[in-house]
């Protein structure tokens, strides 16, 4: 199940046909793709860099692209590594 993370709490996202998919890329990034109806109330809350939580694997993704058509929209996301990237370890050595 997918959930949009907002300041007021998580809101469920009804994916069309419930067939979202996650791709594990060779460079270590994971991507998430799903499709929603443009008349769904959740669609107006989706924006680039919004956070989506995927409950099966327990991962958070950032929306990177929204391709809206007349009745549906394709949403592309990338795994959120911002917390991991914020720390820099300058004194790393192999014996630790």
matplotlib code that plots the C-alpha trace (Angstrom):
import matplotlib.pyplot as plt

x = [0.0, 1.1, 0.7, 1.3, 3.2, 1.7, 2.0, -1.4, -0.6, -0.4, -3.1, -3.6, -3.1, -5.4, -3.2, -5.1, -5.4, -3.2, -0.2, 2.6, 6.0, 9.5, 12.6, 16.0, 18.6, 22.2, 23.6, 21.7, 18.8, 15.2, 12.4, 8.7, 6.1, 2.3, -0.7, -3.7, -6.8, -6.6, -10.1, -9.0, -8.8, -5.2, -4.0, -4.2, -1.9, 0.8, 3.8, 7.4, 9.6, 6.5, 7.1, 5.4, 5.6, 5.5, 4.3, 5.4, 9.1, 8.9, 10.7, 10.1, 10.2, 10.3, 8.1, 10.4, 7.9, 4.2, 3.0, -0.7, -3.0, -6.7, -7.9, -4.8, -1.4, 1.9, 3.9, 7.6, 9.5, 13.0, 14.0, 14.6, 18.3, 18.4, 18.9, 21.6, 23.5, 23.3, 26.2, 29.8, 32.4, 35.8, 37.8, 36.9, 39.5, 39.2, 40.1, 36.8]
y = [0.0, 3.5, 6.5, 10.2, 11.7, 15.1, 17.4, 16.3, 12.5, 9.8, 9.6, 6.4, 6.5, 4.4, 3.2, 2.3, -1.6, -1.6, -2.5, -0.1, -1.4, -0.9, -1.2, -2.0, -0.4, -1.5, 1.8, 1.1, 3.4, 2.2, 3.7, 3.5, 4.0, 4.2, 5.6, 7.6, 9.1, 12.8, 13.3, 11.5, 14.0, 12.8, 13.9, 17.6, 16.9, 15.2, 17.4, 17.0, 16.2, 15.1, 12.0, 8.6, 5.7, 2.2, -0.1, -3.5, -2.7, 0.2, 2.6, 6.3, 7.7, 11.3, 12.1, 13.1, 13.3, 13.6, 13.0, 13.8, 12.9, 13.6, 10.9, 9.4, 10.5, 8.5, 9.2, 8.4, 8.4, 7.7, 6.3, 9.0, 9.0, 12.5, 11.5, 9.1, 11.7, 14.5, 13.1, 13.2, 10.9, 12.5, 10.4, 7.0, 4.3, 0.6, -0.7, 0.5]
z = [0.0, -0.7, 1.6, 1.0, 4.0, 5.0, 8.0, 9.2, 8.9, 6.2, 3.6, 1.6, -2.2, -4.3, -7.1, -10.3, -10.4, -7.3, -9.5, -8.5, -9.0, -7.5, -9.6, -8.0, -10.2, -10.5, -9.1, -5.8, -6.3, -6.1, -8.1, -7.6, -10.2, -9.8, -11.5, -10.1, -11.6, -12.0, -10.5, -7.3, -4.4, -3.6, -7.0, -6.1, -3.1, -5.1, -6.0, -6.9, -3.8, -1.8, 0.2, -0.4, 2.0, 0.7, 3.5, 2.2, 2.2, 4.6, 2.4, 1.8, -1.8, -3.2, -6.1, -9.0, -11.9, -12.6, -16.1, -16.1, -19.0, -19.3, -16.9, -15.3, -14.1, -14.0, -10.9, -10.8, -7.5, -6.2, -2.9, -0.3, 0.7, 2.0, 5.7, 4.7, 2.6, 5.2, 7.3, 6.1, 7.7, 7.1, 9.5, 8.0, 8.1, 7.4, 10.8, 12.4]

ax = plt.figure().add_subplot(projection="3d")
ax.plot(x, y, z, "-o")
ax.set_aspect("equal")
plt.show()
